[in-house]
Amino acid sequence: MAKYDSDDFSNFFNPYSDNSGIEPAADSQFERNDRSNYGNGGQRRAGSNSGNGGQRRTGANSSGNTNGNSSANGNRRAGANSGNSVNSNRRTGDNSNYYGNQRNKANGNREMNNSRPSTAELKMKEKYRKSKKLGIILTLIQLIASAVFMVILFFAKDNLDAFVTLPVYIGAGVVLFLLFIMTFRMQFKKLTVKRIGKVISIIITVLLVLGSYFLYPLIGMELGGNSVVSHNKPFVVYLSGNDTFDELSKDSNGRSDTNILAVVNPETYTALLLSTPRDAYLELNGQDIPAGNMDKLTHAGLYGNGIKDANGKWGYGCDVSMNMLGDLYDLDVKHYLRINFTGFSNLVDALGGVTVDVPEGFTTTTYGKTYTFKEGKQKLDGSYALTYVRERHSFAKGDMQRGANQTAVIKAIVDQAVSANSIVNYNKVVDSISESFDTDLNVSSLAKLQLQLQRKKDFKGWNIVNYAVDGSTGGGYKYCYTLGKNASVVVLDDDSVEIGKQMAHLVLDGKHIDDKTAKQLEKGTYVEEETTAK
């Protein structure tokens, strides 16, 4: 019958102990009743060992051997028990395998615990995942906004020829696509890069939405006709102010309250605004108008193109007015721009108002509202500017002063319209007058002309000169063809007309003129000189 040391049992029931100098508790704590069948079923009990070597009692043993060393079982290590039994007795064989397995399991558990992500790591991974998901959504929105912008730009570019050429359109598409690729790829980088990518994506999307909003009104909008102005050849445009409000109908004509010829030379950067009184007494000139009939210039607008249709209706246009002014100043007037009261007011507001130098203060009431103008420079909004260009009764010179005021306001409008701010807001300006103006010119070609000039190093802005032809109402009442009776008219001063004519031809010939030229021509002191701008 094999004998077992109490130390072996204590180690067996305490597998986490490595017996490396840790002093065990009393053996009595590890007392165990072990019933095992050896041979003929003998039973043994290990007693408590409190001293050195320990004492062992055995029961019936199938081999009858009571020696401390069992040769039959072969699983005991013989040796003297001296000192601490736990330290002096070690078991080999099966027990050592058992302890090895227990250590391997413990080490394996530690490795598993070490490889498992911590709570902070899990939170960081979830944050990373959500950030990437949000970034991808934002970049997809950016892509959609880019596509919408390019579609709107495509359909609106006919009215943006000055800014959006085919290479520019293609370039814009390529840039937007590259921006999308950049922001999309940033969402697969570290968190800081993801945040930067999302910010960039949001900024691009907002800009695209704003751009689409401002460009959308230009889709399908008719901005003038097909006539294109040259960047190196002079041209003359008739500026007509129609005396109607709201929408300017192309099915009907109207009287012209403002009559100004813009004589433009792009090579010298000079424009002459030549104003003629609305009541100037001139001969009507139209195909179906009998020759030799005199009338007020303002009535010429009622005859449109001067041709009657089968129903006796005059065709739409400004030809009769253009013909009469062309005859007066010996000019070939081919282009026109017609705008009514509403369009004029809206245009000034869209430009942010205009500043004019009021020669003398006055107060007037129109359409139930009182307007006060102070002498000196004053900024006018749309309604004030319209009232200012229409007023004549407050001035001693009446209609002649009104003509001078009109050219001053037109000059202010031109200065404001060609400014960088107005070009940036080009669509807003055009949209403000889209239903209240008409022209044979391609509006985009006018904007393109301005951009071409601004690229030139010697371009310092337009040299705009005003001149209002003078006249008198002293001639009394004259017979007017349209009215079929006499009416108050303005008889033009021949000398004033001649000065206006000379100034117009000086501009066309590339000569230099300024605000002093009229006086110089009147006194005969003007000396012709080429302008330095080329």
Residue pairs with C-beta under 8 A, 6 or more apart in sequence:
1 38
1 39
1 42
1 44
1 58
1 60
1 61
1 62
1 63
1 64
1 65
1 66
1 70
1 72
2 38
2 70
2 72
2 73
2 75
2 76
3 56
3 58
3 67
3 68
3 69
3 70
3 76
4 34
4 44
4 46
4 76
5 46
5 49
5 54
5 56
5 76
5 81
5 85
5 89
6 27
6 30
6 46
6 47
6 48
6 49
6 54
6 85
7 49
7 54
7 85
7 86
7 88
7 89
8 89
8 91
8 95
9 30
9 32
9 34
9 46
10 24
10 27
10 30
10 86
11 17
11 19
11 86
11 91
11 95
11 99
12 95
12 98
13 30
13 32
14 24
14 30
15 98
15 99
15 102
16 102
16 106
17 24
18 99
19 86
19 87
19 90
21 87
23 84
23 86
24 84
24 86
26 48
26 50
27 48
27 49
27 50
27 54
27 85
28 48
28 50
31 46
31 47
31 48
32 46
33 45
34 44
34 45
34 46
35 43
36 43
36 44
38 61
38 62
38 73
39 61
39 62
39 63
40 60
40 62
41 62
42 59
42 60
42 61
42 62
43 59
43 60
44 57
44 58
44 59
44 61
45 57
45 59
46 56
47 55
47 56
47 57
49 55
49 56
49 81
49 85
52 81
52 82
52 83
52 85
53 80
53 81
53 82
53 85
54 81
54 85
56 68
58 66
63 70
63 72
65 71
65 72
68 78
69 76
69 78
70 76
75 91
75 93
75 94
77 89
77 90
77 91
77 92
79 88
79 89
80 88
81 88
81 89
82 88
117 125
127 191
128 191
131 187
131 191
131 194
131 195
132 187
132 188
132 194
134 198
135 183
135 186
135 187
135 194
135 197
135 198
135 201
136 184
136 187
138 183
138 198
138 201
138 202
138 205
139 180
139 183
139 184
139 187
139 197
139 201
141 201
141 205
142 179
142 180
142 183
142 201
142 204
142 205
142 208
143 180
145 204
145 205
145 208
145 209
145 212
146 176
146 177
146 179
146 180
146 204
146 208
148 208
148 212
149 176
149 208
149 211
149 212
149 215
150 169
150 172
150 173
150 176
152 212
152 215
152 216
152 219
153 160
153 164
153 169
153 172
153 211
153 215
154 169
155 219
155 220
156 215
156 216
156 218
156 219
156 427
157 164
157 169
158 444
159 218
159 221
159 223
159 430
159 443
159 444
160 215
160 218
160 426
160 427
160 444
161 442
161 444
161 445
161 448
162 444
162 445
162 446
162 447
162 448
162 449
162 450
162 451
163 426
163 447
163 451
164 172
176 204
176 208
179 200
179 204
182 197
182 200
183 197
183 198
183 200
183 201
183 204
186 193
186 194
186 196
186 197
186 200
187 194
187 197
187 198
189 197
214 427
214 428
215 427
217 427
217 431
217 434
218 427
218 430
218 431
221 430
221 431
221 434
222 434
223 430
223 434
223 442
223 443
223 444
224 438
224 439
224 440
224 441
224 442
224 443
225 439
225 440
225 441
225 442
226 440
226 442
227 334
227 335
227 440
227 441
227 442
227 445
228 441
228 442
228 445
229 235
229 264
229 266
229 335
229 441
229 445
229 446
229 449
230 266
231 266
231 448
231 449
231 452
231 453
232 266
232 267
233 266
233 267
234 263
234 264
234 265
234 266
234 267
234 507
234 508
234 510
235 264
235 334
235 335
236 261
236 262
236 263
236 264
236 331
236 332
236 333
236 334
236 335
236 504
237 261
237 262
237 264
237 333
237 335
237 336
237 337
237 441
238 259
238 260
238 261
238 262
238 318
238 321
238 322
238 325
238 333
238 335
238 336
238 337
239 258
239 259
239 260
239 261
239 262
239 273
239 336
239 337
239 339
239 410
240 256
240 258
240 259
240 301
240 318
240 321
240 336
240 337
240 338
240 339
241 256
241 257
241 258
241 259
241 339
241 340
241 341
241 344
241 389
241 406
242 248
242 254
242 255
242 256
242 257
242 301
242 338
242 339
242 340
242 341
243 254
243 255
243 256
243 257
243 298
243 340
243 341
244 254
244 340
244 341
244 342
245 340
245 341
245 342
246 340
246 342
246 436
247 342
247 435
247 436
248 338
248 339
248 340
248 342
248 343
248 435
248 436
248 437
248 438
250 316
250 438
251 316
252 316
253 301
253 302
253 303
253 304
253 314
253 316
253 317
254 301
254 302
254 340
255 298
255 299
255 301
255 302
256 278
256 297
256 298
256 300
256 301
256 318
256 321
257 278
257 298
257 341
257 390
258 275
258 278
258 389
258 406
259 275
259 276
259 277
259 278
259 280
259 297
259 298
259 321
259 325
260 273
260 274
260 275
260 276
260 406
260 407
260 410
261 272
261 273
261 274
261 276
261 325
261 329
261 331
261 333
261 504
262 271
262 272
262 273
262 274
263 271
263 272
263 274
263 331
263 503
263 504
263 507
263 508
264 270
264 271
264 272
264 507
265 271
265 507
265 508
265 510
266 449
266 453
267 510
267 533
267 534
268 463
268 507
268 510
268 511
268 512
268 531
268 533
268 534
269 453
269 459
269 460
269 461
269 462
269 463
269 531
269 533
270 462
270 463
270 464
270 465
270 507
270 512
270 513
270 531
271 414
271 462
271 463
271 464
271 465
271 507
272 464
272 465
272 467
272 503
272 504
272 507
272 513
273 407
273 410
273 411
273 464
273 465
273 466
273 467
274 329
274 407
274 467
274 469
274 500
274 503
274 504
275 403
275 404
275 406
275 407
275 466
275 467
275 468
275 469
276 297
276 325
276 328
276 403
276 469
276 492
277 297
277 399
277 400
277 402
277 403
277 469
277 471
277 490
277 492
278 296
278 297
278 298
278 399
278 402
278 403
279 296
279 297
279 298
279 399
279 473
279 488
279 489
279 490
280 296
280 297
280 469
280 471
280 489
280 490
280 492
281 294
281 295
281 296
281 475
281 478
281 489
281 490
281 491
281 492
282 294
282 295
282 297
282 300
282 324
282 327
282 328
282 492
283 291
283 292
283 293
283 294
283 324
283 327
284 293
284 294
284 295
284 299
284 300
284 303
284 320
284 324
284 481
285 306
285 320
285 323
285 324
285 327
286 303
286 305
286 306
286 307
286 319
286 320
286 323
287 305
287 306
287 307
288 306
288 307
288 308
288 314
289 303
289 306
289 320
289 481
293 481
294 478
294 479
294 480
294 481
295 480
295 481
295 482
295 483
296 480
296 482
296 487
296 489
297 321
297 324
297 325
299 480
299 481
299 482
299 483
300 320
300 321
300 324
301 318
301 320
301 321
302 314
302 482
303 314
303 320
304 314
304 315
304 316
304 317
304 318
304 319
304 320
305 314
305 315
305 316
305 317
305 318
305 319
305 320
306 314
306 315
306 317
306 319
306 320
306 323
307 314
307 315
308 314
308 315
309 315
317 336
318 336
318 338
321 336
322 333
322 334
322 336
323 333
325 331
325 333
326 332
326 333
328 492
328 497
328 501
329 497
329 500
329 501
329 504
330 501
330 505
331 504
335 439
335 440
335 441
336 439
336 440
337 437
337 438
337 439
337 441
338 437
338 438
338 439
339 347
339 433
339 436
339 437
339 438
340 436
340 437
341 386
342 436
343 432
343 433
343 435
343 436
343 437
344 382
344 385
344 386
344 389
344 436
345 382
345 383
345 385
345 386
346 382
346 432
346 433
346 436
347 382
347 413
347 429
347 432
347 433
347 437
348 354
348 380
348 381
348 382
348 385
348 386
348 413
349 381
349 382
349 432
350 425
350 428
350 429
350 431
350 432
350 433
351 413
351 416
351 417
351 422
351 429
352 416
352 421
353 379
353 380
353 381
353 382
353 385
354 379
354 380
354 385
354 409
354 412
354 413
354 415
354 416
355 377
355 378
355 379
355 380
355 412
356 377
356 378
356 380
356 385
356 388
356 405
356 408
356 409
356 412
357 376
357 377
357 408
358 373
358 374
358 375
358 376
358 377
358 378
358 388
359 375
359 401
359 404
360 375
360 395
361 372
361 373
361 374
361 375
362 372
362 373
362 391
362 394
362 395
363 370
363 371
363 372
363 373
363 394
364 370
364 371
364 387
364 391
364 393
364 394
365 371
366 387
366 390
366 391
369 383
371 383
371 384
371 387
371 388
373 384
373 388
380 388
380 409
385 409
388 405
388 409
389 402
389 405
389 406
389 409
390 402
391 402
391 405
392 398
392 399
392 401
392 402
395 401
395 402
398 473
399 471
399 473
399 490
400 468
400 470
400 471
400 490
403 468
403 469
404 466
404 468
406 468
407 466
407 467
407 468
408 466
410 466
411 464
411 466
414 462
414 464
415 461
415 462
415 464
416 422
417 429
418 450
418 461
418 462
422 429
423 447
423 450
423 451
426 447
430 443
453 459
458 532
458 533
458 534
459 533
463 513
463 514
465 503
465 513
465 514
465 515
465 517
466 515
467 499
467 500
467 503
467 518
469 492
469 493
469 496
469 497
469 500
470 492
470 493
470 496
471 490
471 491
471 492
471 493
471 496
472 490
472 491
472 493
473 488
473 489
473 490
473 491
474 491
475 489
475 491
476 488
477 486
477 487
477 488
477 489
478 486
478 487
478 489
478 491
479 485
479 486
480 486
480 487
480 489
495 522
499 518
499 521
499 522
502 521
503 513
503 517
503 518
503 521
506 512
506 513
506 517
506 528
507 513
510 530
510 531
511 528
511 529
511 530
511 531
512 529
512 530
512 531
517 526
520 526
520 527
